[in-house]
Amino acid sequence: MSHSIYGIDLAKHSFSIHGEDHQGKVLIHKTITRSKVLSTFANIPPAFIVLSTTSG
């Protein structure tokens, strides 16, 4: 079974999300608010989630 991969760039108020399937096809690429994170990921099939923080 091949899973999708989702990357989240964590920030204070909005998060950038990018997701691809096992063939590299983009499933999602958008910015969401902190309040929408749980509802966004509750509605996708099982996947690998990778977290990233921006330092600067």
Summary of the structure (lengths in Angstrom):
residues: 56
radius of gyration: 11.4
end to end distance: 38.2
largest distance: 38.2
contacts: 116
relative contact order: 0.36
helix: 16%
strand: 52%
